[in-house]
Amino acid sequence: MSDGDFSGDARNPEPERRGEKRFLWNRIRDFFDGNEGDLSLRAQIEEAIDEHEEEEQRDGSPPEKGDLSAIERQMLRNLLHFSEHDADDVAIPRGKIVAIDRSASWEEMVETFSEHGHSRMPVYADSLDHVIGMMHIKDVFPFLACGKTPPTDWTKLMRQPLYVPQARGALDVLADMRARRVHLAIVVDEYSGTDGIITIEDLVEEIVGDIEDEHDDAPIDLLVPLDAGMWDADARVELDEVARRVDPRLAEVEEAVDTLGGLAFVLAEKVPMVGDIMHHASGWKLEVIAGNKRHVERLRLHPPMRDDEIEGEQAD
């Protein structure tokens, strides 16, 4: 085989016959022959993965030894598109942030760490929009393990997180974290308010998928079907999931909201109280069944009325 020929098999000097199955890495090596037209390297690799999977499905044969597994191919796809995400896409949303006020006592801070099992926690002054630092459990543990007297002002143990705008690319955020040796980033919006947080784990999960550890709770279904077409929903459920499982019209909203709770707020034009019912243009009704003065926790989704039900109501 000549130095410039990457398409042959070292064990078989005969050229490949037309139509013979070509494996993924052979296909990728063909890129270096310069015969791939104007496609970008990203597009070429993705096209190679698609062709490989189509051939695998047609043949119904198991992957060759040493070939990429389905999981590896998915990770490769995720990696190819990683740079398309920005900080806002990968961040833990504001409503799910576990943070502590700097006015909290040492005992309250330790209890918060214990309750949620996180290793890092943002510290704010009065409002989550004013994050002033973060606490690391490693800085707390020596006092607990050795019985040392904690500092009167525990905020002196704070470390500085990274602050990034919503539009900063995920790849740039990862580079920033590596350069600063910081594992927690605060995502700020255009008004310098806190939009969310990003951890190294969040960025890695964009490539390898969800990583569950021994402290993670079992996944909870935020959207549960009930009788008569109704649904019981956590206010945190994403509108994309509601659209996929319930009705795509429920995700059609002009305002920048991502969750069902956000939709309820938009429809009510305030924080709705338990018992309040909001009417959606699609005919769905959103009933608040749990919450408090600050936010909605759970909702009951009532389906649109059928034509015969509407006629019956009008007749009454």
Residue frames as qw, qx, qy, qz and C-alpha x, y, z in Angstrom:
[[0.000, 0.889, 0.457, 0.000, 0.00, 0.00, 0.00],
 [0.412, 0.494, -0.030, 0.765, 1.40, 3.38, -0.97],
 [0.231, -0.163, -0.470, 0.836, 1.95, 6.16, 1.57],
 [0.256, 0.015, -0.049, -0.965, -0.95, 8.14, 0.12],
 [0.554, -0.203, -0.658, -0.468, -3.45, 5.27, 0.11],
 [0.242, -0.198, 0.659, -0.684, -5.54, 5.18, 3.29],
 [0.737, 0.034, -0.037, -0.674, -8.44, 3.15, 1.89],
 [0.695, 0.185, -0.686, -0.107, -6.95, -0.33, 1.78],
 [0.839, -0.508, 0.086, -0.174, -6.70, -3.01, 4.44],
 [0.073, -0.728, 0.681, -0.003, -3.20, -3.80, 5.72],
 [0.593, -0.151, 0.787, -0.077, -4.11, -7.47, 5.81],
 [0.637, 0.462, 0.603, 0.129, -5.48, -7.50, 2.28],
 [0.229, -0.363, 0.302, 0.851, -3.63, -5.52, -0.40],
 [0.157, 0.436, 0.738, 0.491, -6.52, -5.94, -2.83],
 [0.154, -0.141, 0.014, -0.978, -8.56, -2.73, -3.29],
 [0.353, 0.262, 0.710, -0.550, -11.97, -2.72, -1.67],
 [0.121, 0.357, 0.796, 0.473, -14.76, -3.83, -3.97],
 [0.239, -0.244, -0.122, -0.932, -17.50, -1.32, -4.76],
 [0.686, -0.391, -0.296, -0.538, -20.35, -1.61, -2.26],
 [0.666, -0.108, -0.651, 0.347, -18.28, -3.41, 0.38],
 [0.463, -0.845, -0.266, -0.031, -19.04, -2.26, 3.92],
 [0.432, 0.474, -0.318, 0.698, -16.62, 0.42, 5.11],
 [0.542, -0.566, -0.520, 0.340, -16.14, 0.95, 8.80],
 [0.116, -0.972, -0.199, 0.039, -16.27, 4.30, 10.53],
 [0.447, -0.717, 0.278, 0.457, -12.58, 4.86, 11.14],
 [0.538, 0.126, 0.581, 0.598, -11.74, 3.91, 7.53],
 [0.191, 0.818, 0.462, 0.284, -14.30, 6.49, 6.43],
 [0.276, -0.936, -0.011, 0.216, -12.78, 9.17, 8.66],
 [0.568, -0.403, 0.429, 0.575, -9.30, 8.45, 7.33],
 [0.491, 0.504, 0.542, 0.459, -10.61, 9.10, 3.82],
 [0.012, -0.970, -0.187, 0.155, -10.94, 12.76, 4.79],
 [0.399, -0.679, 0.363, 0.498, -7.21, 13.12, 4.42],
 [0.562, 0.216, 0.624, 0.498, -7.43, 12.15, 0.73],
 [0.032, 0.362, -0.080, -0.928, -9.07, 15.52, 0.06],
 [0.102, -0.185, -0.786, -0.580, -12.04, 14.01, -1.81],
 [0.071, -0.526, -0.776, 0.341, -14.78, 15.27, 0.49],
 [0.113, 0.738, 0.434, 0.504, -15.65, 18.45, -1.42],
 [0.018, 0.566, -0.154, 0.810, -16.47, 21.59, 0.53],
 [0.706, -0.584, -0.368, -0.159, -17.87, 19.87, 3.63],
 [0.199, -0.760, 0.477, -0.394, -16.41, 20.96, 6.95],
 [0.267, 0.246, -0.906, 0.219, -14.59, 18.38, 9.02],
 [0.379, 0.035, 0.645, -0.662, -17.52, 18.41, 11.47],
 [0.735, 0.318, -0.006, -0.599, -20.00, 17.72, 8.66],
 [0.563, 0.398, -0.708, -0.153, -17.79, 15.00, 7.21],
 [0.033, 0.163, -0.906, 0.388, -17.51, 13.16, 10.52],
 [0.522, 0.170, 0.497, -0.672, -21.24, 13.41, 11.15],
 [0.719, 0.392, -0.293, -0.495, -21.99, 12.19, 7.63],
 [0.383, 0.336, -0.859, 0.044, -19.63, 9.26, 8.21],
 [0.224, -0.023, 0.811, -0.539, -21.44, 8.34, 11.43],
 [0.660, 0.297, 0.178, -0.666, -24.84, 8.51, 9.66],
 [0.661, 0.412, -0.539, -0.320, -23.66, 6.29, 6.79],
 [0.177, 0.273, -0.912, 0.248, -22.08, 3.84, 9.20],
 [0.383, 0.083, 0.690, -0.609, -25.27, 3.52, 11.27],
 [0.712, 0.366, -0.071, -0.595, -27.43, 3.13, 8.15],
 [0.543, 0.380, -0.738, -0.130, -25.19, 0.30, 6.92],
 [0.026, -0.157, 0.887, -0.434, -25.29, -1.32, 10.35],
 [0.567, 0.197, 0.441, -0.668, -29.11, -1.20, 10.39],
 [0.712, 0.405, -0.334, -0.466, -29.37, -2.62, 6.87],
 [0.473, 0.339, -0.812, 0.042, -26.98, -5.48, 7.55],
 [0.797, -0.482, -0.074, -0.356, -28.25, -6.19, 11.04],
 [0.816, 0.110, -0.429, 0.372, -24.76, -7.31, 11.98],
 [0.572, -0.760, -0.132, 0.279, -23.07, -6.55, 15.31],
 [0.108, 0.949, -0.291, -0.048, -20.27, -3.93, 15.33],
 [0.801, 0.361, -0.384, 0.284, -16.85, -5.16, 14.29],
 [0.737, -0.489, -0.189, 0.426, -14.28, -5.64, 17.02],
 [0.453, -0.202, 0.049, 0.867, -12.58, -2.31, 17.72],
 [0.036, 0.535, 0.451, 0.713, -15.38, -0.34, 16.02],
 [0.138, -0.183, 0.317, -0.920, -17.15, 2.52, 17.79],
 [0.024, -0.404, -0.890, 0.210, -20.10, 1.49, 19.95],
 [0.048, -0.751, -0.524, -0.399, -23.46, 3.27, 19.84],
 [0.438, -0.826, -0.213, 0.284, -22.58, 5.11, 23.06],
 [0.507, -0.336, 0.251, 0.753, -19.23, 6.23, 21.64],
 [0.233, 0.411, 0.539, 0.697, -20.92, 7.45, 18.46],
 [0.208, -0.861, -0.437, -0.156, -23.45, 9.46, 20.49],
 [0.508, -0.695, -0.021, 0.509, -20.65, 10.98, 22.55],
 [0.443, -0.021, 0.410, 0.797, -18.87, 11.90, 19.33],
 [0.046, 0.675, 0.537, 0.503, -22.04, 13.57, 18.03],
 [0.380, -0.867, -0.291, 0.134, -22.42, 15.49, 21.29],
 [0.546, -0.458, 0.161, 0.683, -18.81, 16.61, 21.08],
 [0.349, 0.299, 0.495, 0.737, -19.27, 17.80, 17.49],
 [0.121, -0.738, -0.426, -0.509, -22.17, 20.03, 18.57],
 [0.533, -0.528, -0.419, 0.511, -20.78, 21.09, 21.95],
 [0.287, -0.132, 0.046, 0.948, -19.55, 24.43, 20.62],
 [0.133, -0.468, -0.532, -0.693, -23.08, 25.28, 19.42],
 [0.474, -0.696, -0.536, 0.057, -24.30, 25.61, 23.01],
 [0.102, 0.629, -0.247, 0.730, -23.95, 28.73, 25.12],
 [0.066, 0.143, -0.737, 0.657, -23.89, 29.20, 28.88],
 [0.555, -0.023, 0.203, -0.806, -27.65, 29.66, 29.08],
 [0.778, 0.118, -0.486, -0.379, -28.22, 26.28, 27.38],
 [0.666, 0.080, -0.706, 0.229, -26.15, 24.22, 29.82],
 [0.055, -0.353, 0.506, -0.785, -26.79, 26.11, 33.06],
 [0.208, -0.427, -0.840, 0.260, -28.78, 24.86, 36.03],
 [0.075, -0.682, -0.346, -0.640, -31.72, 27.32, 35.99],
 [0.077, -0.453, 0.360, -0.812, -32.13, 29.90, 38.73],
 [0.735, -0.359, -0.023, -0.575, -35.11, 28.09, 40.26],
 [0.959, -0.104, -0.261, 0.049, -33.00, 25.00, 40.98],
 [0.374, 0.557, -0.483, 0.563, -29.99, 26.78, 42.51],
 [0.719, -0.584, -0.338, 0.166, -29.12, 25.79, 46.07],
 [0.338, 0.543, -0.232, 0.733, -27.47, 28.82, 47.68],
 [0.524, -0.551, -0.511, 0.402, -26.98, 30.37, 51.12],
 [0.017, -0.941, -0.067, -0.330, -27.36, 33.93, 52.38],
 [0.465, 0.399, -0.489, 0.621, -24.24, 35.38, 53.95],
 [0.373, -0.503, 0.292, -0.723, -26.34, 36.29, 57.00],
 [0.903, -0.204, -0.323, -0.199, -26.97, 32.59, 57.76],
 [0.561, -0.684, 0.454, -0.107, -25.28, 31.04, 60.77],
 [0.062, 0.482, -0.865, -0.122, -22.46, 28.50, 60.52],
 [0.417, 0.075, 0.872, -0.245, -24.90, 25.78, 61.60],
 [0.624, 0.591, 0.277, -0.429, -27.42, 26.75, 58.91],
 [0.379, 0.693, -0.522, -0.322, -24.71, 26.71, 56.26],
 [0.099, -0.301, 0.948, -0.018, -23.50, 23.24, 57.33],
 [0.529, 0.282, 0.709, -0.371, -27.09, 21.97, 57.44],
 [0.591, 0.663, -0.048, -0.456, -27.69, 23.20, 53.87],
 [0.229, 0.543, -0.784, -0.194, -24.62, 21.32, 52.65],
 [0.257, -0.082, 0.940, -0.211, -25.80, 18.20, 54.48],
 [0.583, 0.421, 0.485, -0.498, -29.36, 18.42, 53.17],
 [0.639, 0.686, -0.066, -0.342, -28.50, 18.85, 49.49],
 [0.888, -0.094, 0.367, 0.262, -25.23, 16.93, 49.21],
 [0.545, 0.807, -0.047, 0.221, -23.45, 19.48, 47.01],
 [0.755, -0.168, -0.107, 0.625, -19.73, 20.15, 47.28],
 [0.231, 0.037, 0.053, 0.971, -19.99, 23.82, 46.23],
 [0.036, -0.753, -0.652, 0.076, -22.63, 26.38, 47.05],
 [0.204, 0.562, 0.114, 0.794, -23.06, 30.02, 45.96],
 [0.287, -0.512, -0.508, 0.630, -23.22, 32.66, 48.69],
 [0.118, 0.637, 0.380, 0.661, -25.37, 35.73, 48.12],
 [0.121, -0.147, -0.401, 0.896, -26.03, 39.02, 49.87],
 [0.375, 0.311, 0.323, -0.811, -29.77, 39.62, 50.44],
 [0.756, 0.476, 0.083, -0.441, -30.74, 38.46, 46.94],
 [0.836, 0.040, 0.476, 0.268, -29.66, 35.65, 44.62],
 [0.524, 0.814, 0.104, 0.228, -28.98, 38.39, 42.06],
 [0.007, -0.882, 0.410, -0.233, -26.02, 39.46, 44.21],
 [0.969, -0.118, -0.119, 0.182, -23.77, 36.39, 44.44],
 [0.114, -0.927, 0.349, -0.083, -20.63, 37.38, 46.35],
 [0.012, -0.549, 0.835, -0.036, -18.77, 34.09, 46.42],
 [0.859, -0.050, -0.421, -0.286, -19.06, 30.35, 46.97],
 [0.548, -0.547, 0.583, -0.245, -18.42, 27.91, 49.77],
 [0.635, 0.304, -0.701, -0.114, -16.56, 24.64, 49.19],
 [0.876, -0.427, -0.117, -0.190, -17.26, 21.70, 51.48],
 [0.797, 0.151, -0.329, 0.483, -13.50, 21.09, 51.66],
 [0.135, 0.470, -0.297, 0.820, -13.14, 24.37, 53.54],
 [0.634, -0.473, 0.057, -0.609, -15.87, 23.36, 55.98],
 [0.916, -0.086, -0.390, -0.036, -14.88, 19.75, 56.62],
 [0.495, 0.275, -0.572, 0.593, -11.68, 20.42, 58.66],
 [0.278, -0.352, 0.360, -0.818, -13.74, 22.23, 61.31],
 [0.849, -0.174, -0.072, -0.493, -16.26, 19.40, 61.47],
 [0.870, 0.135, -0.460, 0.112, -13.72, 16.58, 61.45],
 [0.503, 0.193, -0.530, 0.655, -11.39, 18.03, 64.08],
 [0.389, -0.722, -0.545, 0.174, -13.96, 19.78, 66.24],
 [0.356, 0.003, -0.057, 0.933, -12.26, 23.12, 65.67],
 [0.097, 0.681, 0.430, -0.585, -14.14, 26.29, 66.51],
 [0.469, 0.588, 0.476, 0.456, -15.52, 27.72, 63.26],
 [0.242, 0.092, -0.009, 0.966, -14.75, 31.34, 62.38],
 [0.153, 0.506, 0.495, -0.690, -17.18, 33.94, 63.65],
 [0.489, 0.638, -0.094, -0.588, -17.55, 35.19, 60.08],
 [0.749, 0.023, 0.639, 0.172, -17.61, 32.04, 57.94],
 [0.592, 0.793, 0.140, -0.036, -17.74, 34.12, 54.75],
 [0.108, -0.825, 0.518, 0.200, -13.98, 34.62, 55.16],
 [0.569, -0.157, 0.788, 0.175, -13.68, 31.03, 53.88],
 [0.663, 0.647, 0.272, -0.260, -15.46, 31.91, 50.65],
 [0.485, -0.109, 0.564, 0.660, -13.84, 31.36, 47.28],
 [0.312, 0.527, -0.105, -0.784, -14.54, 33.38, 44.14],
 [0.697, 0.351, 0.624, 0.046, -16.59, 31.71, 41.41],
 [0.242, 0.010, 0.521, 0.818, -16.41, 32.53, 37.72],
 [0.363, 0.615, 0.377, -0.589, -18.98, 34.97, 36.31],
 [0.235, 0.014, 0.717, 0.656, -20.05, 34.47, 32.69],
 [0.442, 0.249, -0.018, -0.861, -22.73, 36.08, 30.49],
 [0.777, 0.234, 0.481, -0.334, -25.59, 34.00, 29.13],
 [0.721, 0.661, -0.091, -0.185, -24.29, 34.20, 25.57],
 [0.089, -0.679, 0.722, 0.096, -20.77, 32.92, 26.32],
 [0.757, 0.242, -0.548, -0.262, -20.09, 29.69, 24.45],
 [0.908, -0.397, 0.068, -0.117, -20.02, 26.47, 26.47],
 [0.864, 0.215, -0.132, 0.436, -16.58, 25.64, 25.07],
 [0.200, 0.651, -0.237, 0.693, -15.31, 29.06, 26.18],
 [0.625, -0.637, 0.145, -0.426, -16.80, 28.55, 29.65],
 [0.977, -0.153, -0.029, 0.146, -14.95, 25.24, 29.92],
 [0.638, 0.422, -0.176, 0.619, -11.71, 26.93, 28.86],
 [0.164, -0.726, 0.186, -0.641, -12.30, 29.72, 31.40],
 [0.830, -0.507, 0.073, -0.222, -12.86, 27.19, 34.17],
 [0.926, 0.051, -0.084, 0.364, -9.69, 25.32, 33.30],
 [0.409, 0.572, -0.175, 0.689, -7.64, 28.50, 33.14],
 [0.306, -0.646, 0.230, -0.660, -9.00, 29.81, 36.45],
 [0.333, 0.038, -0.905, 0.262, -9.09, 26.35, 38.07],
 [0.399, 0.024, 0.406, -0.822, -12.66, 27.06, 39.16],
 [0.004, 0.158, 0.972, 0.176, -15.42, 24.45, 39.06],
 [0.085, 0.693, 0.675, -0.240, -18.44, 26.72, 39.50],
 [0.144, 0.130, 0.279, 0.940, -19.60, 29.52, 37.20],
 [0.190, 0.586, 0.539, -0.574, -22.40, 32.01, 37.85],
 [0.261, 0.395, 0.606, 0.640, -24.37, 32.82, 34.69],
 [0.013, 0.508, 0.315, -0.801, -25.53, 36.45, 34.68],
 [0.400, 0.688, 0.585, 0.159, -28.21, 37.99, 32.50],
 [0.360, 0.576, 0.183, 0.710, -28.18, 41.33, 30.67],
 [0.306, -0.839, -0.040, -0.449, -29.15, 43.14, 33.88],
 [0.196, 0.494, -0.716, 0.453, -26.34, 41.49, 35.89],
 [0.750, -0.295, 0.297, -0.512, -28.87, 39.30, 37.69],
 [0.285, -0.293, 0.913, 0.020, -28.25, 35.62, 38.35],
 [0.695, 0.229, -0.337, -0.592, -29.68, 33.44, 35.58],
 [0.985, -0.065, -0.137, -0.087, -28.18, 30.09, 36.62],
 [0.387, -0.702, 0.591, 0.090, -25.01, 28.23, 37.53],
 [0.836, 0.413, -0.354, -0.074, -22.70, 25.88, 35.66],
 [0.652, -0.565, 0.503, 0.055, -20.45, 23.20, 37.11],
 [0.046, 0.480, -0.806, -0.343, -17.76, 21.18, 35.39],
 [0.362, 0.138, 0.917, -0.092, -20.09, 18.19, 35.69],
 [0.504, 0.662, 0.337, -0.440, -22.78, 20.03, 33.71],
 [0.319, 0.723, -0.445, -0.421, -20.34, 20.62, 30.86],
 [0.106, -0.287, 0.943, 0.127, -19.08, 17.04, 30.87],
 [0.467, 0.323, 0.773, -0.282, -22.66, 15.73, 30.84],
 [0.496, 0.678, -0.055, -0.539, -23.28, 17.65, 27.60],
 [0.334, 0.538, -0.725, -0.271, -20.83, 15.20, 26.01],
 [0.139, 0.147, -0.976, 0.085, -21.15, 11.92, 27.91],
 [0.529, -0.449, -0.598, -0.400, -24.77, 12.17, 29.09],
 [0.547, -0.705, 0.081, -0.443, -26.20, 12.35, 32.59],
 [0.446, 0.262, -0.752, 0.408, -23.85, 11.26, 35.36],
 [0.691, -0.599, -0.160, -0.371, -25.64, 9.87, 38.41],
 [0.266, 0.396, -0.744, 0.468, -23.73, 9.48, 41.65],
 [0.381, -0.268, -0.855, 0.229, -24.57, 7.83, 44.96],
 [0.017, -0.318, -0.450, 0.834, -26.02, 11.07, 46.32],
 [0.294, 0.003, -0.388, -0.874, -28.42, 11.68, 43.44],
 [0.571, 0.157, 0.579, -0.560, -32.07, 10.92, 44.13],
 [0.407, 0.277, 0.829, 0.267, -33.94, 8.57, 41.86],
 [0.032, -0.095, -0.372, -0.923, -35.40, 10.49, 38.91],
 [0.258, 0.454, 0.649, -0.553, -38.87, 11.88, 39.56],
 [0.209, 0.465, 0.668, 0.542, -41.46, 12.12, 36.81],
 [0.012, -0.229, -0.202, 0.952, -42.43, 15.79, 36.75],
 [0.505, 0.133, -0.258, -0.813, -45.43, 15.09, 34.53],
 [0.192, 0.044, 0.965, -0.173, -47.92, 12.38, 35.57],
 [0.360, -0.183, -0.571, -0.715, -51.01, 11.42, 33.50],
 [0.318, 0.091, 0.695, -0.639, -54.33, 11.19, 35.36],
 [0.300, 0.461, 0.834, 0.049, -57.83, 10.06, 34.44],
 [0.264, 0.849, 0.432, -0.152, -60.06, 12.03, 32.07],
 [0.574, 0.642, 0.106, 0.498, -57.10, 13.44, 30.15],
 [0.267, -0.949, 0.114, -0.125, -55.80, 15.46, 33.09],
 [0.720, 0.304, -0.394, 0.484, -52.14, 15.75, 34.11],
 [0.563, -0.808, -0.041, 0.169, -50.45, 16.37, 37.44],
 [0.646, 0.572, -0.102, 0.495, -47.37, 18.51, 36.82],
 [0.564, -0.500, -0.130, 0.645, -44.43, 19.90, 38.73],
 [0.178, 0.953, 0.086, -0.229, -44.06, 23.62, 38.01],
 [0.284, -0.671, 0.536, 0.425, -40.41, 22.98, 37.08],
 [0.713, 0.243, 0.620, 0.221, -41.27, 20.73, 34.12],
 [0.154, -0.301, 0.416, 0.844, -39.87, 22.12, 30.87],
 [0.569, 0.499, 0.129, -0.640, -42.37, 23.39, 28.31],
 [0.365, 0.434, -0.726, -0.390, -40.60, 21.32, 25.67],
 [0.008, -0.002, -0.991, 0.132, -41.54, 18.16, 27.58],
 [0.397, 0.417, 0.536, -0.617, -45.10, 19.40, 28.06],
 [0.492, 0.534, -0.285, -0.625, -45.31, 20.01, 24.32],
 [0.276, 0.305, -0.886, -0.214, -43.99, 16.53, 23.56],
 [0.069, -0.111, -0.968, 0.216, -46.14, 14.61, 26.02],
 [0.193, 0.512, 0.627, -0.555, -49.29, 16.68, 26.44],
 [0.428, 0.809, 0.401, 0.034, -49.99, 19.26, 23.72],
 [0.579, 0.140, 0.134, 0.792, -47.51, 21.21, 21.55],
 [0.008, -0.782, -0.285, -0.555, -49.74, 24.28, 21.75],
 [0.586, -0.780, -0.183, 0.119, -48.89, 24.72, 25.43],
 [0.652, -0.305, 0.138, 0.680, -45.32, 25.62, 24.48],
 [0.316, 0.562, 0.354, 0.677, -46.44, 28.33, 22.06],
 [0.317, -0.863, -0.284, 0.274, -45.73, 31.43, 24.14],
 [0.411, 0.819, -0.042, 0.397, -44.16, 34.72, 23.09],
 [0.358, -0.856, 0.319, -0.195, -42.57, 35.47, 26.46],
 [0.458, 0.489, -0.719, 0.185, -39.19, 33.97, 27.33],
 [0.671, -0.395, 0.467, -0.420, -40.36, 31.23, 29.71],
 [0.333, 0.361, -0.862, -0.123, -39.06, 27.67, 29.83],
 [0.044, -0.065, -0.946, 0.315, -41.19, 25.97, 32.48],
 [0.243, -0.570, -0.726, -0.298, -44.84, 25.29, 33.17],
 [0.345, -0.655, -0.430, 0.517, -44.63, 27.44, 36.29],
 [0.182, -0.273, 0.197, 0.924, -43.34, 30.28, 34.15],
 [0.112, -0.317, -0.678, -0.654, -46.27, 29.83, 31.77],
 [0.317, -0.669, -0.666, 0.095, -48.70, 30.00, 34.71],
 [0.296, -0.538, -0.164, 0.772, -47.08, 33.25, 35.84],
 [0.063, -0.043, 0.442, 0.894, -47.39, 34.74, 32.34],
 [0.214, -0.466, -0.741, -0.434, -51.05, 33.74, 32.03],
 [0.382, -0.710, -0.547, 0.226, -51.94, 35.07, 35.49],
 [0.235, 0.751, -0.049, 0.616, -49.72, 38.16, 35.13],
 [0.374, -0.689, 0.420, -0.457, -48.70, 37.58, 38.76],
 [0.095, 0.205, -0.955, 0.193, -47.69, 34.73, 41.06],
 [0.644, -0.288, -0.420, -0.571, -50.91, 32.66, 41.08],
 [0.391, -0.364, 0.650, -0.541, -52.19, 31.29, 44.38],
 [0.076, 0.060, 0.995, -0.023, -53.40, 27.78, 45.21],
 [0.324, 0.558, 0.692, -0.324, -56.84, 27.32, 43.65],
 [0.255, 0.666, -0.174, -0.679, -56.29, 29.85, 40.87],
 [0.708, 0.305, 0.609, 0.189, -57.11, 28.61, 37.37],
 [0.028, 0.583, -0.354, -0.731, -55.48, 30.07, 34.27],
 [0.759, 0.504, 0.386, -0.146, -57.00, 29.62, 30.82],
 [0.357, -0.333, 0.589, 0.644, -54.70, 28.91, 27.88],
 [0.427, 0.441, -0.256, -0.746, -55.62, 29.87, 24.31],
 [0.265, 0.159, -0.907, -0.287, -55.55, 26.18, 23.35],
 [0.714, -0.346, -0.348, -0.499, -58.42, 25.44, 25.73],
 [0.663, -0.100, -0.635, 0.384, -56.25, 23.86, 28.42],
 [0.400, -0.837, 0.001, -0.374, -56.77, 25.07, 31.99],
 [0.527, 0.261, -0.605, 0.537, -53.88, 25.30, 34.47],
 [0.606, -0.718, -0.173, -0.295, -54.97, 24.92, 38.10],
 [0.163, 0.561, -0.638, 0.501, -52.50, 25.68, 40.90],
 [0.823, -0.384, -0.384, -0.169, -52.68, 22.87, 43.47],
 [0.747, -0.495, -0.138, 0.422, -49.54, 23.66, 45.52],
 [0.441, 0.543, -0.027, 0.714, -47.37, 26.72, 46.04],
 [0.383, -0.589, -0.388, 0.596, -46.77, 29.76, 48.20],
 [0.104, 0.919, 0.157, -0.345, -46.63, 33.55, 47.90],
 [0.160, -0.690, 0.492, 0.506, -43.33, 33.42, 46.02],
 [0.229, 0.343, -0.764, -0.497, -43.77, 30.62, 43.50],
 [0.877, 0.054, -0.071, -0.473, -45.96, 27.85, 42.13],
 [0.352, -0.424, 0.834, -0.024, -44.99, 24.28, 43.01],
 [0.257, 0.138, 0.937, 0.190, -47.55, 21.99, 41.35],
 [0.433, 0.244, -0.128, -0.858, -50.32, 22.34, 38.78],
 [0.538, 0.276, 0.792, -0.085, -53.23, 20.28, 37.48],
 [0.114, 0.224, -0.521, -0.816, -53.72, 20.42, 33.71],
 [0.548, 0.410, 0.620, -0.384, -57.35, 20.14, 32.56],
 [0.351, 0.109, 0.693, 0.620, -57.83, 19.26, 28.87],
 [0.255, 0.070, -0.216, -0.940, -59.88, 21.38, 26.46],
 [0.579, 0.246, 0.589, -0.508, -63.60, 20.65, 26.50],
 [0.284, 0.177, 0.832, 0.442, -65.02, 18.57, 23.66],
 [0.185, -0.167, -0.366, -0.897, -67.57, 20.11, 21.30],
 [0.497, -0.466, -0.674, -0.285, -70.44, 18.12, 22.84],
 [0.460, -0.440, -0.521, 0.569, -69.41, 19.29, 26.34],
 [0.088, -0.099, 0.023, 0.991, -69.38, 22.91, 25.16],
 [0.343, -0.299, -0.540, -0.708, -72.84, 22.52, 23.59],
 [0.525, -0.480, -0.698, 0.085, -74.13, 20.97, 26.83],
 [0.328, -0.341, -0.349, 0.809, -72.83, 23.90, 28.89],
 [0.086, -0.032, -0.237, -0.967, -74.38, 26.40, 26.50],
 [0.431, -0.396, -0.680, -0.442, -77.71, 24.57, 26.67],
 [0.464, -0.482, -0.623, 0.406, -77.67, 24.75, 30.47]]
